């Protein structure tokens, strides 16, 4: 039996790209599997307390188990390293669009129900090209005392695992799934085991050619002038009647549409695009682009993360036409707007420190002005 290896990334800053079509009864009607795996191994999961014995026993449903066992005191918990199952032998057509990836796990546990003890998922993630990738579908449901099958990933990729999945990714021998289990005791100290008898994967796909549009690049960074977050992308090909829907998330799972930009395919099929998010979330900001063609089929870009920890003061938009907006740490008490001769045009002092200001400036003449917040000053242009 050939053993595969997997690399666990410590920090992922750009992840979760998706290249699936919107699932529908006609398009996503083909399937492959469920297939058994040929590669079995374990890899370290940060903070884990125990590993899996006999990983290869997760190949077939025969009552022989890949198992993780640990003795625990009362009101304690521990979780396992990743059990990594790979090489599912798929041969999806290269022109297909991946719609769903369903992971079927036959599992059970020992030591359940004694003083409130239980075994649950700690983590379940897909493996792409040998590395953990996409979302975590771990469930809080208790593993049963006798073998039962649970299926993860029913639904479109965008609402389940996320990620960019091309046929070549699932056909690769390093494609697979990584599973960690959590053991929890109640009022009795005891030894407990998580047991996996078999893991299989089914792939649902649309055999039709993927959308005739795609990106050469997509990045999200802080704007050089502090005016929010700047998103830029370049298309490899555009399709007439298509558009780009910009989405933002604070956790990488729940997404909100914040803007839509029409394709310029009619005039320039490889046009560069950009968008500035002038009001990013505090903390993590995940961005992705949903590309839609004229028939409402869609694909997703990579996801890029930008952090806005609000440790610095931001003044935007620059140039401005009406309101000037200021945000920063919640310690600002006074804000001034001056002309280049130093004359004060606007001054306001808050009764208590605040992290947000708005200066009405639509009446000002075009030209340069100075905004002063505490010890920081900004030069901004009125158009």
N, C-alpha and C positions, 0 to 999 in steps of 0.2 A: 504493500500500500504506500503510495507516494504521499509524503506530508508536505503541505503548503505552509507558508509563513505569512503573517500579517503585521503591518506596522501601524501602531496607534499614534496618531498625531497629537502633540501636546497642545497646540494652539492652532485653530483654523480661522483665518481672517477672511478668506473668500471661499465660500462653500455653497452648497445647495443649488447648483444650477440644474435646470430642468429642460428636457427636450421632448416632452410628450404632447400628444394632441389631446384635445378635450375628448374624454371618453364618450362614446356613443354606441348604440346597439349595432349600427352598421359598420363603423370604422374599426372598433376594437373587438372584432369578432373572432380573431384567431388566437390560439393558445399553444404553448409548448409546456410539457410536463403535466403533473408534478414529477420532477426528476430527483433521484437520489444523488448524493454527493460522492466524490472520490478522494477528497482531501480533508484531513482532520488534524487539528493542532490546538494549542492553547497559547494565549498571549497575556501579558500582564495588564491588569486594570488597576489604575492608581487607587490605593486605599484598600485593595482587596485583601482577604485574610486566608483564602484557600484556593486550590486549583481543582481541575477536573481530572478524574481517573478514567482511563480507557476511552479517550475521545472517539476512536474509530467505531465504538459500539453505537454511535448515533447514525450509522449508515442505513440499517434496515430494521424493521419492526419485528424483533425476535425475542424480546424479553431480556436481552443483554443491554446494559445501560452505560452511557457516559454519565458519571456521577460525581457530585461535589459534596463532601461530607465535612461537618465541623461540629465540635462539642462547644456548647454555649452555656453561660451562666443564666441566672434569671434576668428577665427584662433586658436581654441583650440582642444584638443583631450583627451579622457579618455578611459580606457578599463575596462572590467568586471572581476569579480571573475570567477573561473571555474564553468561551469555547468557540473555536473558529471552524466553520464548515464551508468548504470551497470546492470548486471544480464540479459543476453540475451538468456539464456536457451539453449545453445548449448550442443550437446552430440557427439562430434567428436570421432571416434574410437581411442583408445589409441595407436595403431600402426601407425597412419597416420603421414604424414609430412605436416605442415602448409605451404602453398605457398603464399597466399594473404589474407589480411584482409581489406575489403572494408567498409568504413563508409559512409553511405548515410544520408545527412542532408537536410531536407526541411526547408527553411528559407526565411525571408524577413526583410525589415526594413522600418521605417518611418523617415521623415525629410530629404529625399535624394534630392540632386541636388539644394538645396536652397543656393545660394551663394557659391557653390562648396562643399557642405557637402557630406559625404559618411560614410558608415559602411563597415568595412572589418574584416577579421579574425585577432585576436591578437595571438591566439594559438589554435592548435588542436593536441592533443596527446592521445595515447592509455593509458589505465590503466591496469596494470598487478598486480594481488594479492593486489589490493587496493592502489597501488602507481603509479604515473606518470612514464612512461617508454618509451624508444626509441626516435625516431626523432619527430620533429614538422613539420606538413604539412600545416601550416597556409598559406593562399593564399592572394595575394594583390588585388584580384578581388573584386569589389564592390557588396555588397548584393543587390538583386533586391527589387523593391517596392511591388511586389506581389510574392506569394509563388512560389519557384522554388527549384528543387532538385539538389544538387551537391554531387559528390562521390569522396571521398579521398581514396588513397591507391591502385589504380589500377596499378598493376605491382608487381614484386617479392618483398618479404619483404626486401631483401638486398638493393633494390633501392628505397624503400619508407619508411616505418616506421623503418626498422632495428629491432634489438632485437631478443631475443630467445623466440620462441613461440612454445610450446608443446601443444598437445591436452588438457592436464589438465589445461593449463593456460586459454584457451578460454572457456572451460567448467565451469570454476569457477564462482561463483555468483559475485565475485568482479572484473571480467573482464569487461572492458568498454572503454569509451572515455570521455575526458574532453575538453570542448570548452570554449574559451573566445573570445568576440567580441570587436572591437575597434570602437569608435564613433569619427568622425572628422568633425569640422565645417569649413566653409570658411569665407566669409565676412559678415555673418549674425549670430547673436546669436540665438539659438533655442534649444528646447527639442527634443531629438532623441531617437529612440528605435531600438534594435536588437531583432528579434522575431524568435523563433524556434518552428515549429509545430510538427515535428516528427524526430527521429533519429533511424536508423536501421543499423544493421551490417550483412554483408555476409562474410563467411569464405570459401576460395577456398583451397582444400587440395588434396594431393596424398594419396589414401588409402593404398598404399603399405607400408611395414615395413621401418622405417627410416634406414639410413646407418648403417652398422655394424662397425662403428668406432666412437669414442668419446673421450673426454678429462676428466681426473679426476681433473686436475688443469691447470691453465694458469696464469702466473704473468709477469709483466714487471716492472723493477725497474732500477734505476741508477746503473751502474757497480761499485762494491766496489773500484776499482782502478781508477775510473773516465774515463774509456775507453768506453764511450757511454752508451747505454741502454741495459740491459741484459734481454732477454726473455727466460723463462723456461716453459716447459709444460710436463705433463705426460699423456699418453693415458690409458684409461680404456681397450680399444680394438683397435687393428690396423687391417687393411685389406690389404692383399697382393696386390701390385701394386698401392697402394695409395701414396699420398704425401701431404705435408703441405706447403701452400703458405702463406708467411708472408706479411701482408699488413700494411701500415702506413697512417695516415691521420693527417692533421693539424687542422681539424674542426669536425671530427667525421662523416662526410657525404661523402666527396670525398676521395677515397682510391687509393693507389698506391702499386703495387706489388714490394717488395724490395728484396725478396729472396724466394727460394723454396728448401725444404728438403725432400728427399725420405723417405718413411716409412721403418722401420726396421722389419716389421711384420714377415718376413720370419725367422728371427733369434730370435726375442724377441717381442711378441705382446704387452707388457706393458713397452716399452722402454721410458726412460726419454730423452727429447730433449732440446736443447738450441740454442740460436742465439744471437749475439751481433750486435746492430745497432751502428756502429762506427761514423756515421755522422747524428745524430738526428736533427730535425728541431729546430729552436729557438722558445721557448714558448711551447705550448701544443703539445704533441705527443700521438696520439691514435694508439694502435696496436691491431690487431686481426689476427686470423689464419683461412684461408679457407682450410678445409680438403676435399680433392678430392679422390674418389675411382677410380678403374680402368675403370669404365664406365662413368667417368666424372660427376657423381652426386656429390653434394657438400653440406657441412654444415659449419657453421661459429662458431668460438669460442666466448667466452665473449670478450669484448673490455676493455683493460686496458690503463689507461692514465698515462703518465710520463711527468712532466714539465721540460723543459731545458731553464731556464731563462738567461743562459750565464752570471751569476753573479760570477762564479768561472772559473778558468782556467783548461782546460782539456788537457791531453797529451796522445796520443794513436797512434798506438796499443802498448800494452805492454803484452807480448814480441813483438818486432818488427823484421822485416827482411830487409826492405828497407827504405821507407820514414817514418819519424817521423812527426806526425801531431799535431798541437797545436791550440786550439781555446779557446775563452773567450771573455770577454767584450772588445769593440773596444778601448782599451787604452794601448795596448802593443806596446812598441817601440823597445825593444831590447830582443834578445833571444841568449842564450849561450848553447853549448853542451860541456861537460867536461868529462874526464875520472876520475877514482876514486882518482888519484893523483892530481887532480885539474888543469891539463893541458887543455887549451882551444883548442878544436878540430873544433869548428864552432862558428862563431859569426856574427850576422847580425843586423843592425839597420835600421828601416824603416824611410822613410822621414816624414811620418805622422803615428799616432797611427793606429793600425790595429787589427782585431779580429781573423785573421787566419794566421798560419805559416806552412811551410813545410820544414823539414830539410832532405837533402839527406844523408842517412847513410848506404846504402847498402854495402859500402866498408869496414865498421868497422868490427873488429874481434868480435866473440861471447864474451859476458860478460856484466857486469853492467856499466851503464853510467849515467851521471847526466845532466838533462835539467834544465836550470835556466831561468825563465821569471820574470823580476822584482824582487820582494822579495820572490817569490815562487820557490821551487826546486822539481824535480821529479826524482826518481831513476827508470830507465827503463832497460830492459834486451834485448840484441841482441842475437837472436838465431843463 
